[in-house]
Amino acid sequence: MKPGNGASSPRPFPWDEALGFGLGVLRLPPEQFWRLTPVELAALARARRSPGRAPDRAALEELMAAFPDRGGG
């Protein structure tokens, strides 16, 4: 879109924040950070902000039935 037609220009990618989050918060090695797509990095940021909630008792029992601990060793 051309500026001046009422549409705003796209914002530049926030490299400082992305690098700080990927390398500083997640502590990713640079090789792994640079292989991420922006969509993957955004998903990691969302997961970090809202980790979700623990399963309720019924869901936990369902998981335990589906994936029982193995006895012995």
Secondary structure, DSSP 8 states (H G I E B T S, - for coil): --TTSS--------HHHHHIIIIIIS---HHHHHHS-HHHHHHHHHHHH-------HHHHHHHHHHS------
